[in-house]
Amino acid sequence: MRQPLFDMAAMAATTLLRIIDGEHVENLRLELATRLVARGSTAPPLLVTGSTAPPA
């Protein structure tokens, strides 16, 4: 998952500053758009022929 880290940090800072200023923050839960990114690291391990080790 690719998360919008800059947007997350900006919203956290803005919310914190509002709380410090004494404002009442209605909702502390925010939902930001994420994106699924297919990467090679998410594939199952390759089986090596002739290996005696069980698959992980």
Buried (B, 14 or more C-beta within 10 A) or exposed (E): EEEEEEEEEEEEEEBEEEEEEEEEEEEEEEEEEEEEEEEEEEEEEEEEEEEEEEEE
